Amino acid sequence: MSSTRVAEMTEEELKELVQTVVRQTVVDLLSDPDEDLELREEMKDRLRSSLAATETAPAAEVAAGLGLD
């Protein structure tokens, strides 16, 4: 089917092609390119420092502050 023109495809072939492209696009968008990589200690320390310095609030409090309660 790779050398077939879209105009020559049956409805079923076109549907299959679109599904394949959409499926691959979703996989590409949701996959983590760094999945097999390991974080260096320096980066872990920076992330810990950042998290410690970050102010957090419960979701209900944030919603109330935005008038969404």
LUMFIRO-771592 format. One record per residue: residue in one letter; x, y, z of N, C-alpha, C, O in turn; residue number from 1. Coordinates in nm, 3 decimals. Layout:
% residues N
+---+---------+---------+---------+---------+---------+---------+---------+---------+---------+---------+---------+---------+-----+
| r |    n.px |    n.py |    n.pz |   ca.px |   ca.py |   ca.pz |    c.px |    c.py |    c.pz |    o.px |    o.py |    o.pz |   k |
+---+---------+---------+---------+---------+---------+---------+---------+---------+---------+---------+---------+---------+-----+
| A |       X |       Y |       Z |       X |       Y |       Z |       X |       Y |       Z |       X |       Y |       Z | NUM |
...
+---+---------+---------+---------+---------+---------+---------+---------+---------+---------+---------+---------+---------+-----+
***
This chain:
% residues 69
+---+---------+---------+---------+---------+---------+---------+---------+---------+---------+---------+---------+---------+-----+
| r |    n.px |    n.py |    n.pz |   ca.px |   ca.py |   ca.pz |    c.px |    c.py |    c.pz |    o.px |    o.py |    o.pz |   k |
+---+---------+---------+---------+---------+---------+---------+---------+---------+---------+---------+---------+---------+-----+
| M |   0.082 |  -0.119 |   0.000 |   0.000 |   0.000 |   0.000 |   0.086 |   0.125 |   0.000 |   0.033 |   0.233 |  -0.025 |   1 |
| S |   0.215 |   0.116 |   0.026 |   0.300 |   0.234 |   0.036 |   0.314 |   0.308 |  -0.097 |   0.337 |   0.429 |  -0.097 |   2 |
| S |   0.300 |   0.239 |  -0.210 |   0.311 |   0.308 |  -0.339 |   0.174 |   0.344 |  -0.396 |   0.166 |   0.400 |  -0.506 |   3 |
| T |   0.068 |   0.315 |  -0.324 |  -0.067 |   0.345 |  -0.370 |  -0.099 |   0.492 |  -0.343 |  -0.069 |   0.545 |  -0.236 |   4 |
| R |  -0.159 |   0.555 |  -0.441 |  -0.203 |   0.695 |  -0.425 |  -0.334 |   0.696 |  -0.347 |  -0.414 |   0.603 |  -0.356 |   5 |
| V |  -0.354 |   0.803 |  -0.271 |  -0.476 |   0.814 |  -0.192 |  -0.600 |   0.802 |  -0.281 |  -0.698 |   0.738 |  -0.242 |   6 |
| A |  -0.596 |   0.862 |  -0.397 |  -0.711 |   0.857 |  -0.487 |  -0.743 |   0.715 |  -0.532 |  -0.856 |   0.686 |  -0.573 |   7 |
| E |  -0.646 |   0.626 |  -0.525 |  -0.665 |   0.488 |  -0.570 |  -0.703 |   0.394 |  -0.455 |  -0.733 |   0.277 |  -0.478 |   8 |
| M |  -0.703 |   0.445 |  -0.333 |  -0.732 |   0.361 |  -0.216 |  -0.882 |   0.338 |  -0.201 |  -0.965 |   0.421 |  -0.239 |   9 |
| T |  -0.912 |   0.223 |  -0.146 |  -1.051 |   0.197 |  -0.109 |  -1.078 |   0.273 |   0.021 |  -0.985 |   0.320 |   0.087 |  10 |
| E |  -1.202 |   0.284 |   0.056 |  -1.239 |   0.351 |   0.181 |  -1.174 |   0.280 |   0.300 |  -1.126 |   0.345 |   0.393 |  11 |
| E |  -1.173 |   0.149 |   0.297 |  -1.115 |   0.071 |   0.407 |  -0.963 |   0.093 |   0.416 |  -0.909 |   0.104 |   0.526 |  12 |
| E |  -0.895 |   0.098 |   0.303 |  -0.750 |   0.122 |   0.302 |  -0.717 |   0.261 |   0.357 |  -0.622 |   0.277 |   0.433 |  13 |
| L |  -0.795 |   0.360 |   0.318 |  -0.774 |   0.496 |   0.366 |  -0.798 |   0.503 |   0.517 |  -0.722 |   0.566 |   0.590 |  14 |
| K |  -0.904 |   0.439 |   0.561 |  -0.936 |   0.436 |   0.704 |  -0.820 |   0.373 |   0.782 |  -0.780 |   0.424 |   0.887 |  15 |
| E |  -0.768 |   0.262 |   0.732 |  -0.657 |   0.194 |   0.797 |  -0.532 |   0.282 |   0.801 |  -0.462 |   0.286 |   0.902 |  16 |
| L |  -0.506 |   0.352 |   0.693 |  -0.391 |   0.442 |   0.686 |  -0.404 |   0.554 |   0.789 |  -0.309 |   0.585 |   0.861 |  17 |
| V |  -0.522 |   0.615 |   0.795 |  -0.544 |   0.725 |   0.890 |  -0.531 |   0.673 |   1.033 |  -0.469 |   0.740 |   1.116 |  18 |
| Q |  -0.587 |   0.558 |   1.063 |  -0.577 |   0.501 |   1.198 |  -0.431 |   0.475 |   1.235 |  -0.390 |   0.502 |   1.348 |  19 |
| T |  -0.355 |   0.424 |   1.141 |  -0.213 |   0.396 |   1.167 |  -0.137 |   0.524 |   1.196 |  -0.056 |   0.530 |   1.289 |  20 |
| V |  -0.162 |   0.627 |   1.116 |  -0.093 |   0.754 |   1.135 |  -0.132 |   0.817 |   1.268 |  -0.046 |   0.867 |   1.340 |  21 |
| V |  -0.260 |   0.816 |   1.301 |  -0.306 |   0.874 |   1.427 |  -0.248 |   0.796 |   1.544 |  -0.199 |   0.856 |   1.640 |  22 |
| R |  -0.252 |   0.665 |   1.538 |  -0.198 |   0.581 |   1.646 |  -0.050 |   0.611 |   1.669 |  -0.007 |   0.627 |   1.783 |  23 |
| Q |   0.027 |   0.619 |   1.562 |   0.171 |   0.646 |   1.574 |   0.195 |   0.787 |   1.629 |   0.287 |   0.808 |   1.708 |  24 |
| T |   0.114 |   0.883 |   1.587 |   0.128 |   1.020 |   1.636 |   0.101 |   1.026 |   1.785 |   0.174 |   1.094 |   1.858 |  25 |
| V |  -0.002 |   0.958 |   1.832 |  -0.033 |   0.956 |   1.975 |   0.081 |   0.892 |   2.053 |   0.122 |   0.943 |   2.157 |  26 |
| V |   0.132 |   0.782 |   2.004 |   0.244 |   0.715 |   2.070 |   0.364 |   0.809 |   2.076 |   0.430 |   0.819 |   2.180 |  27 |
| D |   0.394 |   0.877 |   1.967 |   0.507 |   0.970 |   1.963 |   0.488 |   1.083 |   2.064 |   0.583 |   1.122 |   2.132 |  28 |
| L |   0.366 |   1.136 |   2.073 |   0.340 |   1.249 |   2.163 |   0.344 |   1.209 |   2.310 |   0.386 |   1.287 |   2.395 |  29 |
| L |   0.300 |   1.087 |   2.340 |   0.291 |   1.045 |   2.479 |   0.413 |   0.968 |   2.529 |   0.426 |   0.944 |   2.649 |  30 |
| S |   0.500 |   0.931 |   2.441 |   0.618 |   0.855 |   2.486 |   0.722 |   0.949 |   2.546 |   0.725 |   1.068 |   2.514 |  31 |
| D |   0.804 |   0.895 |   2.632 |   0.908 |   0.972 |   2.700 |   1.042 |   0.941 |   2.635 |   1.093 |   0.830 |   2.651 |  32 |
| P |   1.100 |   1.036 |   2.563 |   1.226 |   1.009 |   2.495 |   1.343 |   0.986 |   2.592 |   1.446 |   0.932 |   2.554 |  33 |
| D |   1.325 |   1.026 |   2.718 |   1.430 |   1.010 |   2.818 |   1.406 |   0.890 |   2.909 |   1.469 |   0.877 |   3.014 |  34 |
| E |   1.315 |   0.803 |   2.870 |   1.272 |   0.692 |   2.955 |   1.388 |   0.607 |   3.008 |   1.386 |   0.570 |   3.126 |  35 |
| D |   1.485 |   0.577 |   2.928 |   1.593 |   0.489 |   2.970 |   1.714 |   0.564 |   3.027 |   1.814 |   0.502 |   3.063 |  36 |
| L |   1.704 |   0.694 |   3.036 |   1.815 |   0.773 |   3.088 |   1.805 |   0.788 |   3.239 |   1.696 |   0.780 |   3.297 |  37 |
| E |   1.919 |   0.808 |   3.303 |   1.921 |   0.823 |   3.447 |   1.957 |   0.967 |   3.482 |   2.042 |   1.028 |   3.417 |  38 |
| L |   1.892 |   1.021 |   3.585 |   1.918 |   1.157 |   3.630 |   2.049 |   1.163 |   3.707 |   2.075 |   1.080 |   3.794 |  39 |
| R |   2.131 |   1.261 |   3.674 |   2.256 |   1.281 |   3.748 |   2.224 |   1.333 |   3.888 |   2.121 |   1.397 |   3.909 |  40 |
| E |   2.311 |   1.305 |   3.984 |   2.291 |   1.349 |   4.122 |   2.276 |   1.500 |   4.129 |   2.194 |   1.552 |   4.205 |  41 |
| E |   2.355 |   1.572 |   4.050 |   2.348 |   1.718 |   4.049 |   2.206 |   1.764 |   4.013 |   2.153 |   1.857 |   4.075 |  42 |
| M |   2.146 |   1.701 |   3.915 |   2.011 |   1.739 |   3.874 |   1.910 |   1.700 |   3.980 |   1.816 |   1.775 |   4.006 |  43 |
| K |   1.927 |   1.585 |   4.043 |   1.838 |   1.544 |   4.151 |   1.842 |   1.646 |   4.263 |   1.738 |   1.683 |   4.318 |  44 |
| D |   1.962 |   1.692 |   4.298 |   1.976 |   1.793 |   4.404 |   1.907 |   1.923 |   4.365 |   1.840 |   1.985 |   4.448 |  45 |
| R |   1.922 |   1.964 |   4.241 |   1.856 |   2.087 |   4.195 |   1.704 |   2.074 |   4.200 |   1.634 |   2.168 |   4.238 |  46 |
| L |   1.653 |   1.959 |   4.161 |   1.509 |   1.936 |   4.167 |   1.458 |   1.936 |   4.311 |   1.352 |   1.993 |   4.340 |  47 |
| R |   1.533 |   1.873 |   4.400 |   1.494 |   1.872 |   4.542 |   1.490 |   2.014 |   4.598 |   1.397 |   2.050 |   4.670 |  48 |
| S |   1.590 |   2.093 |   4.565 |   1.596 |   2.233 |   4.611 |   1.478 |   2.312 |   4.556 |   1.415 |   2.390 |   4.627 |  49 |
| S |   1.448 |   2.290 |   4.430 |   1.337 |   2.360 |   4.368 |   1.204 |   2.323 |   4.434 |   1.121 |   2.410 |   4.461 |  50 |
| L |   1.185 |   2.195 |   4.459 |   1.062 |   2.150 |   4.524 |   1.051 |   2.205 |   4.666 |   0.942 |   2.243 |   4.710 |  51 |
| A |   1.161 |   2.210 |   4.737 |   1.161 |   2.261 |   4.875 |   1.126 |   2.410 |   4.877 |   1.067 |   2.458 |   4.974 |  52 |
| A |   1.163 |   2.482 |   4.774 |   1.139 |   2.626 |   4.768 |   1.003 |   2.661 |   4.707 |   0.965 |   2.778 |   4.701 |  53 |
| T |   0.931 |   2.560 |   4.661 |   0.803 |   2.582 |   4.595 |   0.691 |   2.582 |   4.696 |   0.679 |   2.491 |   4.779 |  54 |
| E |   0.607 |   2.685 |   4.689 |   0.492 |   2.693 |   4.778 |   0.379 |   2.612 |   4.715 |   0.350 |   2.627 |   4.597 |  55 |
| T |   0.316 |   2.528 |   4.794 |   0.205 |   2.447 |   4.744 |   0.079 |   2.479 |   4.822 |   0.085 |   2.532 |   4.933 |  56 |
| A |  -0.034 |   2.447 |   4.765 |  -0.163 |   2.468 |   4.830 |  -0.258 |   2.359 |   4.785 |  -0.247 |   2.308 |   4.673 |  57 |
| P |  -0.351 |   2.321 |   4.872 |  -0.449 |   2.222 |   4.832 |  -0.534 |   2.271 |   4.715 |  -0.558 |   2.391 |   4.701 |  58 |
| A |  -0.578 |   2.179 |   4.632 |  -0.656 |   2.214 |   4.513 |  -0.781 |   2.292 |   4.549 |  -0.818 |   2.386 |   4.478 |  59 |
| A |  -0.848 |   2.255 |   4.659 |  -0.970 |   2.325 |   4.701 |  -0.940 |   2.472 |   4.733 |  -1.019 |   2.560 |   4.701 |  60 |
| E |  -0.825 |   2.496 |   4.795 |  -0.786 |   2.633 |   4.829 |  -0.759 |   2.715 |   4.702 |  -0.799 |   2.831 |   4.693 |  61 |
| V |  -0.692 |   2.655 |   4.606 |  -0.663 |   2.722 |   4.480 |  -0.794 |   2.752 |   4.407 |  -0.814 |   2.862 |   4.356 |  62 |
| A |  -0.884 |   2.654 |   4.402 |  -1.013 |   2.674 |   4.336 |  -1.091 |   2.787 |   4.402 |  -1.150 |   2.870 |   4.333 |  63 |
| A |  -1.092 |   2.791 |   4.535 |  -1.163 |   2.897 |   4.607 |  -1.100 |   3.033 |   4.575 |  -1.171 |   3.132 |   4.556 |  64 |
| G |  -0.969 |   3.038 |   4.569 |  -0.899 |   3.163 |   4.536 |  -0.932 |   3.211 |   4.396 |  -0.926 |   3.331 |   4.370 |  65 |
| L |  -0.965 |   3.121 |   4.308 |  -1.000 |   3.157 |   4.169 |  -1.151 |   3.176 |   4.152 |  -1.199 |   3.203 |   4.042 |  66 |
| G |  -1.225 |   3.161 |   4.263 |  -1.371 |   3.176 |   4.255 |  -1.440 |   3.057 |   4.193 |  -1.551 |   3.069 |   4.141 |  67 |
| L |  -1.376 |   2.942 |   4.198 |  -1.433 |   2.820 |   4.136 |  -1.498 |   2.727 |   4.237 |  -1.529 |   2.612 |   4.204 |  68 |
| D |  -1.518 |   2.774 |   4.359 |  -1.573 |   2.685 |   4.462 |  -1.722 |   2.670 |   4.452 |  -1.782 |   2.598 |   4.533 |  69 |
+---+---------+---------+---------+---------+---------+---------+---------+---------+---------+---------+---------+---------+-----+
***
